[in-house]
Amino acid sequence: MAYSEDAPLVEEGAEVVDPKVTPEAEPIGPYQRPDEELVKQIQLWFKESADAHSNIREKRRTEWAMLAGDQWKATDKARMEAGGRPALELNMLL
């Protein structure tokens, strides 16, 4: 259907609804709930977010430690030192 400036913005017979006026019985968003329900919903969202990002946070913690120069696990570094070998730290980002 091609656009025409003469065409009406609302089809004939269609109900025109003012977006500012909503029925009070039906909340339109999560923030119009009672406080107890809202707190439970926000806690659920927080838990879901924390669970979804937990593996990413651990990976980032390891990457930041490497960047700071802590590139060996304590057990691996002790094994290298016990064997008389240096624990080389290669400061390269790939």
Number of C-alpha atoms within 10 A of each C-alpha: 3 4 6 7 6 6 9 8 7 9 9 7 6 7 8 8 8 7 6 5 7 11 7 7 6 9 11 11 7 11 13 11 14 9 10 8 13 14 13 11 15 13 12 12 12 12 12 11 11 13 11 11 12 11 11 12 12 11 11 12 12 14 13 13 12 17 13 10 11 13 19 15 9 10 9 12 16 14 13 15 12 10 9 9 11 10 14 10 11 9 11 7 6 3
